[in-house]
Amino acid sequence: MAAAGITGVTLAVGWAWYSLRVSRSLLAEQLISKAYSNRRPFNYRIPGAKYGPVRTTRSETSIAAKSADLFDALELLELDIARQPDDPKLLEVLGRAQILALELSAAEESLKKAFAMKPSDPAIGTDLAVLEALRSETAGDPKLALKALGLLDAMLCCNVSCPVETIIARQNAYLQTVCDQECLW
């Protein structure tokens, strides 16, 4: 009887810990989506976010300082990453938040680490492609847009159930590549 009680308590504590971890991750994703929807900084889509027009100019370096939601999400994620540095889902969501904050080097580090653990995950691959496409826009380098296109094609080719954000990102990266090539002519 005592063993059953200990097992029950252990299961309850385990479930509570798991629920807290998952709910904090989901809360961070919701905050990121809200920050994106309220002040969309680029053409690429963020999973779960509502559509909205692009509202920033290229001179802005980050919306993190202007968005309490994004700041809170980054804070939550950094606490969880400190506890679980090798969780690919946390790294994916952190990378997405860092993209939105335009912390592209940090986003690359987070997303590459997540992608190394889950190379066929379309959400991580799409986020990496968005990162490359943003770098292409910033640097004016069409080769980076081609790299983004390659990543998106790989995700679409290998995953039957890719999220719509992957398809939209591929379309935007393709259009960017075509526009860059036309400008070169």
C-alpha positions as CSV (number, residue, x, y, z in Angstrom):
1,M,0.0,0.0,0.0
2,A,2.8,2.4,0.8
3,A,4.5,1.6,-2.5
4,A,1.3,2.5,-4.3
5,G,1.2,5.8,-2.5
6,I,4.8,6.6,-3.3
7,T,4.2,5.6,-7.0
8,G,1.1,7.9,-7.1
9,V,3.0,10.8,-5.6
10,T,5.9,10.3,-8.0
11,L,3.6,10.2,-11.0
12,A,1.7,13.3,-9.8
13,V,5.0,15.2,-9.3
14,G,6.3,14.0,-12.7
15,W,3.0,15.0,-14.4
16,A,3.1,18.5,-12.7
17,W,6.7,19.1,-13.8
18,Y,6.0,18.0,-17.4
19,S,2.8,20.1,-17.6
20,L,4.6,23.2,-16.3
21,R,7.5,22.7,-18.8
22,V,5.1,22.2,-21.7
23,S,2.8,25.1,-20.7
24,R,5.7,27.5,-20.3
25,S,6.9,26.5,-23.8
26,L,3.4,26.9,-25.2
27,L,3.1,30.3,-23.4
28,A,6.3,31.4,-25.0
29,E,5.1,30.3,-28.5
30,Q,1.9,32.3,-27.9
31,L,3.8,35.4,-26.8
32,I,6.0,35.1,-29.9
33,S,3.0,34.8,-32.2
34,K,1.3,37.8,-30.5
35,A,4.4,39.9,-30.8
36,Y,4.7,39.0,-34.5
37,S,1.1,39.7,-35.2
38,N,1.2,43.0,-33.5
39,R,4.3,44.3,-35.2
40,R,5.2,42.1,-38.2
41,P,8.8,42.9,-39.1
42,F,9.2,40.9,-42.3
43,N,7.3,39.0,-45.0
44,Y,7.9,35.5,-43.7
45,R,5.3,33.9,-41.4
46,I,5.7,32.6,-37.9
47,P,3.7,29.5,-37.0
48,G,0.4,30.2,-35.1
49,A,0.6,33.9,-35.8
50,K,-2.3,35.9,-37.3
51,Y,-1.6,37.6,-40.6
52,G,-0.9,41.3,-40.5
53,P,0.8,43.8,-42.8
54,V,4.6,44.4,-42.4
55,R,4.8,47.3,-40.0
56,T,8.5,48.0,-39.5
57,T,11.1,49.8,-41.5
58,R,14.6,48.5,-42.3
59,S,16.1,51.0,-40.0
60,E,14.7,49.4,-36.9
61,T,17.1,46.9,-35.4
62,S,14.7,44.9,-33.2
63,I,11.2,44.8,-31.9
64,A,12.3,43.2,-28.7
65,A,12.7,46.6,-27.0
66,K,9.2,47.6,-28.2
67,S,7.4,44.3,-27.5
68,A,6.8,43.2,-23.9
69,D,5.4,39.9,-25.3
70,L,8.6,39.1,-27.1
71,F,10.7,40.1,-24.2
72,D,8.7,37.9,-21.9
73,A,8.9,35.0,-24.3
74,L,12.7,35.3,-24.5
75,E,12.9,35.5,-20.7
76,L,10.8,32.3,-20.3
77,L,12.8,30.4,-22.9
78,E,16.2,31.4,-21.6
79,L,15.1,30.0,-18.1
80,D,14.0,26.7,-19.7
81,I,17.1,26.4,-21.9
82,A,19.3,26.8,-18.9
83,R,17.6,23.8,-17.4
84,Q,17.4,21.8,-20.7
85,P,20.0,23.0,-23.1
86,D,19.5,20.0,-25.5
87,D,15.7,20.2,-25.9
88,P,15.1,20.6,-29.7
89,K,11.6,22.1,-29.2
90,L,12.9,24.7,-26.8
91,L,15.8,25.5,-29.1
92,E,13.4,25.8,-32.0
93,V,11.1,28.3,-30.2
94,L,14.1,30.2,-28.9
95,G,15.5,30.5,-32.4
96,R,12.2,31.8,-33.7
97,A,12.0,34.4,-30.9
98,Q,15.6,35.4,-31.7
99,I,14.7,35.8,-35.4
100,L,11.8,38.0,-34.5
101,A,14.1,40.1,-32.3
102,L,16.5,40.2,-35.3
103,E,19.2,38.5,-33.2
104,L,20.2,36.5,-36.3
105,S,23.6,35.1,-35.0
106,A,22.0,33.8,-31.8
107,A,19.0,32.4,-33.8
108,E,21.4,30.6,-36.1
109,E,23.1,28.9,-33.2
110,S,19.9,27.9,-31.6
111,L,18.3,26.6,-34.8
112,K,21.4,24.7,-36.0
113,K,21.6,22.9,-32.7
114,A,17.9,22.0,-32.9
115,F,18.2,20.9,-36.5
116,A,21.2,18.7,-35.7
117,M,18.9,16.8,-33.3
118,K,15.9,16.8,-35.6
119,P,17.0,17.2,-39.2
120,S,13.7,16.3,-40.8
121,D,11.5,18.7,-38.6
122,P,9.9,21.0,-41.1
123,A,9.3,23.8,-38.5
124,I,13.0,24.0,-37.7
125,G,14.0,23.8,-41.3
126,T,11.6,26.5,-42.2
127,D,12.9,28.7,-39.4
128,L,16.5,28.2,-40.7
129,A,15.4,29.1,-44.2
130,V,13.6,32.2,-43.0
131,L,16.9,33.2,-41.2
132,E,18.9,32.8,-44.4
133,A,16.3,34.7,-46.4
134,L,16.4,37.6,-43.9
135,R,20.2,37.6,-44.1
136,S,19.9,37.7,-47.9
137,E,17.6,40.7,-47.7
138,T,19.9,42.5,-45.2
139,A,23.1,41.7,-47.1
140,G,21.7,42.0,-50.6
141,D,23.2,38.5,-51.3
142,P,21.0,36.4,-53.6
143,K,23.1,33.3,-52.8
144,L,21.7,33.3,-49.3
145,A,18.1,33.3,-50.8
146,L,19.1,30.3,-52.9
147,K,20.3,28.6,-49.7
148,A,17.0,29.4,-48.1
149,L,15.1,28.0,-51.2
150,G,17.2,24.8,-51.0
151,L,16.3,24.3,-47.3
152,L,12.6,24.9,-48.0
153,D,12.6,22.5,-51.0
154,A,14.2,19.8,-48.8
155,M,11.5,20.3,-46.1
156,L,8.7,20.2,-48.7
157,C,10.2,17.2,-50.5
158,C,10.7,15.1,-47.4
159,N,7.5,16.0,-45.4
160,V,4.1,15.4,-46.6
161,S,2.5,17.4,-43.9
162,C,4.5,20.6,-44.0
163,P,3.0,23.6,-42.3
164,V,1.6,26.3,-44.5
165,E,4.4,28.6,-43.2
166,T,6.9,26.5,-45.1
167,I,5.0,26.9,-48.4
168,I,4.7,30.7,-47.9
169,A,8.3,31.0,-46.9
170,R,9.3,29.1,-50.1
171,Q,7.2,31.4,-52.2
172,N,8.7,34.5,-50.6
173,A,12.3,33.2,-51.0
174,Y,11.6,32.3,-54.6
175,L,10.2,35.7,-55.4
176,Q,13.2,37.3,-53.6
177,T,15.6,35.2,-55.7
178,V,13.8,36.1,-59.0
179,C,13.7,39.8,-58.1
180,D,17.4,39.7,-57.2
181,Q,18.3,38.0,-60.5
182,E,16.2,40.5,-62.5
183,C,18.0,43.4,-60.7
184,L,21.4,41.8,-61.7
185,W,20.5,41.8,-65.4
